[in-house]
Amino acid sequence: MDCIVRAMAIRGGGGLLPVFAMDEGNRTDYYFDMKGIKILRLCARILLGFIEECLGIPL
């Protein structure tokens, strides 16, 4: 699950950066950064095993 958390992150520490310190030079540090394709692949790999385990049958 840690790999999914790393694929969806707020750069620069999120709430650790003071909002009023944002300017044109560091604006991207405050953006939400999501790597959609990477997350989709990770979820496809993880969820199939999770569902099989919950249902008790191979899919």
MDAnalysis code that builds the backbone (N, CA, C; Angstrom):
import MDAnalysis as mda
import numpy as np

u = mda.Universe.empty(177, n_residues=59, atom_resindex=np.repeat(np.arange(59), 3), trajectory=True)
u.add_TopologyAttr("name", ["N", "CA", "C"] * 59)
u.add_TopologyAttr("resid", np.arange(1, 60))
u.add_TopologyAttr("resname", ["MET", "ASP", "CYS", "ILE", "VAL", "ARG", "ALA", "MET", "ALA", "ILE", "ARG", "GLY", "GLY", "GLY", "GLY", "LEU", "LEU", "PRO", "VAL", "PHE", "ALA", "MET", "ASP", "GLU", "GLY", "ASN", "ARG", "THR", "ASP", "TYR", "TYR", "PHE", "ASP", "MET", "LYS", "GLY", "ILE", "LYS", "ILE", "LEU", "ARG", "LEU", "CYS", "ALA", "ARG", "ILE", "LEU", "LEU", "GLY", "PHE", "ILE", "GLU", "GLU", "CYS", "LEU", "GLY", "ILE", "PRO", "LEU"])
u.atoms.positions = np.array([
    [0.812, -1.201, 0.000],
    [0.000, 0.000, 0.000],
    [0.852, 1.261, 0.000],
    [2.071, 1.152, 0.504],
    [2.944, 2.315, 0.545],
    [3.225, 2.836, -0.861],
    [3.279, 1.932, -1.859],
    [3.536, 2.365, -3.230],
    [2.370, 3.191, -3.769],
    [1.144, 2.899, -3.342],
    [-0.009, 3.692, -3.764],
    [0.051, 5.068, -3.123],
    [0.421, 5.120, -1.862],
    [0.535, 6.410, -1.175],
    [1.580, 7.284, -1.852],
    [2.708, 6.687, -2.270],
    [3.747, 7.464, -2.947],
    [3.283, 7.942, -4.321],
    [2.393, 7.202, -4.976],
    [1.912, 7.589, -6.300],
    [0.911, 8.741, -6.228],
    [0.287, 8.926, -5.076],
    [-0.645, 10.039, -4.859],
    [-0.105, 10.846, -3.689],
    [0.436, 11.994, -3.967],
    [1.058, 12.749, -2.891],
    [0.922, 14.242, -3.128],
    [0.984, 14.986, -2.062],
    [1.076, 16.424, -2.155],
    [2.546, 16.751, -1.956],
    [3.147, 17.266, -2.991],
    [4.581, 17.560, -2.935],
    [4.856, 18.634, -1.886],
    [6.023, 18.622, -1.336],
    [6.440, 19.650, -0.399],
    [5.889, 19.465, 1.001],
    [5.287, 18.336, 1.279],
    [4.835, 18.066, 2.636],
    [3.398, 18.464, 2.920],
    [2.686, 18.935, 1.901],
    [1.272, 19.271, 2.109],
    [1.083, 20.361, 3.140],
    [0.503, 20.017, 4.267],
    [0.207, 20.988, 5.309],
    [1.429, 21.495, 6.050],
    [2.600, 20.942, 5.759],
    [3.815, 21.407, 6.434],
    [4.297, 22.754, 5.887],
    [3.861, 23.096, 4.668],
    [4.256, 24.370, 4.087],
    [3.193, 25.422, 4.392],
    [3.581, 26.578, 4.869],
    [2.592, 27.623, 5.150],
    [1.973, 28.147, 3.847],
    [0.676, 28.235, 3.824],
    [-0.055, 28.641, 2.615],
    [0.387, 30.011, 2.118],
    [0.620, 30.919, 3.022],
    [0.952, 32.289, 2.624],
    [2.385, 32.433, 2.106],
    [3.173, 31.355, 2.160],
    [4.530, 31.394, 1.619],
    [4.559, 31.007, 0.146],
    [3.421, 30.613, -0.428],
    [3.377, 30.208, -1.837],
    [3.552, 31.433, -2.728],
    [4.405, 31.304, -3.737],
    [4.581, 32.354, -4.728],
    [4.830, 31.701, -6.081],
    [5.141, 32.474, -7.082],
    [5.338, 31.928, -8.435],
    [6.523, 30.967, -8.504],
    [7.519, 31.154, -7.685],
    [8.711, 30.311, -7.721],
    [8.516, 28.927, -7.116],
    [7.587, 28.766, -6.160],
    [7.405, 27.473, -5.486],
    [5.985, 26.925, -5.604],
    [5.218, 27.470, -6.506],
    [3.797, 27.103, -6.649],
    [3.595, 25.601, -6.853],
    [4.445, 24.947, -7.640],
    [4.245, 23.519, -7.918],
    [4.477, 22.648, -6.686],
    [5.200, 23.165, -5.692],
    [5.395, 22.409, -4.449],
    [4.075, 22.198, -3.703],
    [3.090, 23.014, -3.989],
    [1.808, 22.945, -3.301],
    [0.762, 22.138, -4.073],
    [1.079, 21.735, -5.295],
    [0.108, 21.022, -6.129],
    [-0.053, 19.578, -5.697],
    [-1.258, 19.059, -5.906],
    [-1.532, 17.641, -5.719],
    [-0.976, 16.927, -6.933],
    [-0.201, 15.891, -6.708],
    [0.482, 15.179, -7.793],
    [-0.003, 13.731, -7.813],
    [-0.776, 13.374, -8.827],
    [-1.285, 12.009, -8.919],
    [-0.817, 11.383, -10.226],
    [-0.204, 10.235, -10.111],
    [0.252, 9.503, -11.287],
    [-0.804, 8.450, -11.627],
    [-1.807, 8.848, -12.403],
    [-2.983, 8.036, -12.673],
    [-2.716, 6.652, -13.233],
    [-1.892, 6.551, -14.248],
    [-1.609, 5.250, -14.868],
    [-0.918, 4.333, -13.871],
    [0.021, 4.865, -13.110],
    [0.737, 4.067, -12.117],
    [-0.231, 3.557, -11.054],
    [-1.136, 4.406, -10.603],
    [-2.121, 4.004, -9.591],
    [-3.051, 2.934, -10.145],
    [-3.498, 3.102, -11.379],
    [-4.380, 2.117, -12.005],
    [-3.706, 0.748, -12.069],
    [-2.447, 0.702, -12.461],
    [-1.713, -0.575, -12.538],
    [-1.528, -1.201, -11.157],
    [-1.197, -0.377, -10.166],
    [-1.018, -0.882, -8.809],
    [-2.323, -1.449, -8.261],
    [-3.410, -0.716, -8.454],
    [-4.711, -1.167, -7.953],
    [-5.149, -2.454, -8.638],
    [-4.928, -2.542, -9.947],
    [-5.303, -3.755, -10.672],
    [-4.544, -4.956, -10.122],
    [-3.286, -4.755, -9.787],
    [-2.474, -5.853, -9.262],
    [-2.882, -6.226, -7.833],
    [-3.158, -5.243, -7.008],
    [-3.468, -5.481, -5.598],
    [-4.910, -5.925, -5.383],
    [-5.845, -5.290, -6.072],
    [-7.263, -5.568, -5.821],
    [-7.698, -6.965, -6.218],
    [-7.138, -7.514, -7.278],
    [-7.532, -8.852, -7.706],
    [-7.262, -9.865, -6.595],
    [-6.071, -9.824, -6.017],
    [-5.742, -10.727, -4.909],
    [-6.612, -10.484, -3.691],
    [-6.921, -9.222, -3.411],
    [-7.768, -8.869, -2.276],
    [-9.183, -9.438, -2.451],
    [-9.747, -9.292, -3.639],
    [-11.095, -9.801, -3.909],
    [-11.112, -11.328, -3.857],
    [-10.103, -11.961, -4.437],
    [-10.030, -13.425, -4.381],
    [-9.964, -13.908, -2.944],
    [-9.195, -13.229, -2.110],
    [-9.066, -13.618, -0.719],
    [-10.395, -13.433, 0.043],
    [-11.081, -12.346, -0.246],
    [-12.368, -12.085, 0.426],
    [-13.438, -13.093, 0.025],
    [-13.484, -13.419, -1.263],
    [-14.505, -14.345, -1.766],
    [-14.126, -15.805, -1.544],
    [-12.843, -16.062, -1.407],
    [-12.371, -17.427, -1.212],
    [-12.357, -18.255, -2.484],
    [-12.419, -17.569, -3.644],
    [-12.367, -18.266, -4.929],
    [-11.396, -17.537, -5.870],
    [-10.716, -18.279, -6.719],
    [-9.822, -17.615, -7.684],
    [-10.631, -16.965, -8.798],
    [-10.201, -15.802, -9.211],
    [-10.891, -15.090, -10.303],
    [-10.099, -15.205, -11.584],
])
